[in-house]
Structure formats: C-alpha cells, structure tokens
Amino acid sequence: MSDSLIYRILKRYVKFSARFYFRKIEVHGLENIPEKGAVIFAGNHQNAFLDAILIHIVQPRPPHFLTRGDVFNNPWANTFLRSLKMRPIFRFRDGMANMKKNRSTFSECYDILEQGEALGIFPEGNQDLRFFLRPLQKGCARIVFETLERNEFNLSVKVVPMGIQYYGNQNSRADVLIQFGKPIDSMDFTALFADEKAFLTQFTKQIESGLKPLILNIPEPDYQAHFTHWKQKRSRHKSLKNTFENDVKILSNQPYEDWKHSGALMNVITLPFALCGAINHLVSYPVFVLLAHNLVKDRDFRGSVKFVLAIIYFPIIYLMQSLMLAPWLGYYSILYFISLPLTGIAFRDMIAAKRLKL
C-alpha cells in the first residue's frame, strides 16, 4: 500500500513542527526495527493520539494504527482518517452491532501484515498519564496468531516493543525519550502454534517483558509517595537516555548520579530573546491556552490537542502579525516572521524551566 499524498505532506510538516514544540526528542534502538517484512510496533500509552504521531515521525516504517471506531462514522472522516493510515476499532461501549465490524478491521490488519507492512498497537488497551505499565490485553497477540493461522504458520511476524517516556507530557517544550526494544519473532513460538490459548498468554508476556525496561515503572500502591520521592531526588543529564537510566536507579533504590547544572549563564544569554518572545506572544499565547482548555475537557487528551492546535494556530498567528507590521517593516517583516518561533521557544523555555524537572 503506497502512502497517500496528504499523509506524506502531513508527516513532513508534523516532523518539522515537533522540533519547535518539544525541547528534545531522543530516539534509541532504531537498529531493532526490521527493514522489511511484517512488523507490529507495540507501545505504552500515556498521551492519547500524540503517542501514535510520534511513532510515525521518529522511525522510517509508517504503521497503520487502530483508532476508536466512532470517529469513522462520517463518510468524509472515514476517507480522511484512512488516508492517514488509521483503521476503526470498536469497543463494548459502542454496542454489539459496531463490535461486529471489528472482524472487518482485523481482516485489514491481516492483509497489512501479509503485505509486509507495519501496524501500531497500544496493548494496554487504554491510556494513563502516570508512569507505569498497565496489564496488557491479548489483542496484539491475537492479531499475530490469526495472521499466522491464515498463512498456515509460514509467515514471520515481528513485534517491536516501544517505550515512550515523557518528561512533562501535557506541556510544550517537554522532553521525550523513545526507545525501541529487540523484536519478538512469532517463529520463536512454534511449539505453541497448536495451542492458541497458550500462545496468546506467552506471547503477551513476552511483549510485557520487552516493554517494561523501556519506560519508568513507579510502583503501586503508594504511587504518589514513590512519585514524590523520585521527583525530589532526580536530576537531568544532557542525554535523556542517561537521565532515564538514573531515574530507574532512583526508583529501585540503587546508587545514582546527581547532576547539577546551574544554567545561570544560559539564562542570561537567552533572557533578551525570552522577553521579546513574551512581548510577541502577549495576546496569542493566553488565547492559545484558553482555546486548548476549552476544546477538550478530558485531561488525558489535553497534551495531544495542544500539540495539534499549536502546529496549526501559531503559524497562522505569526503570518498575521508579520503581515500587519509589513507596511512599517517592509522586507524586514520576513526576518520578523522567522524570529517569532525562535523567540517563542525562548519564552516557552523560560516558563517551562521549573516544570521540565519532570
């Protein structure tokens, strides 16, 4: 299946915009992604559809994602979402009539894998902003097994565990660490092909074992107490990978590093840019915050909506501001337009300085 033109355009634009929205996106383990053949990306799920967006822009194999089915009810929406590699999946709350449509979706998933393409699945089955891996559903393992069954168990399907670790996941200028684990090959489970129930159980356990080392797991019960302890002890390294490994040590009560960065000189250097950014965003930023909070009441979706809104809203605002000042600035309005996102970053970093300790 070739990528649609709208998908290719949007992917390039979103990938470019993400460099401004996030402070840092650090990716590790790309060598674990098979260059060809059927593959499923199985990731943890903290941040609604922003998780899926990140999977698309940080690695070369564009996956088809299963998405809540009710948003496909409109024919235009159905066509548009499918062009973006989304497929509908219905839940019990959507009614049994809609649940029956899942068989058609699963059939599409089998076709995608049989053509050597990629799927994206969040096997937790739901999302949570907290830092831990929830019990995995068997849906991913079931798709693998039924694809194998359709192909007389002669097709290799690889599942790549993927951990997304946000530091400040509801906010712009946050850090994101993305790690791809070693692929799990369905052909390593040949002894279980005759027993579907055993295959589903063991394959799901293997995905869980692959995912756990890739994200922070703050234990329950007493999650908040452990979270507060970790937050007080942790410090940031320039490398998110090093920061993550240090965070794991803190949570497991192992000896850890304490990196201290004053950042005083950098604050002095960037202060004039931050002040310019504050002036240029005096109206537009409060309006953005107001829009983001009014557009979505569900806190779990707020981070995703803010990202999408930001990459649409601010380019329009920057263009409008530049055009308004063009009669006075002349050709310098082009430089002004370029300066707006750069000073905006300095402004947002100033606001986010304390928050980024998360």
Beta strands, then each sheet from edge to edge (+ up, - down):
strand 1: 24-28
strand 2: 39-43
strand 3: 63-68
strand 4: 86-89
strand 5: 118-121
strand 6: 158-167
strand 7: 175-180
strand 8: 184-185
sheet 1: 1+ 7+ 6- 2- 5- 3- 4-
sheet 2: 1+ 7+ 6- 8+
end
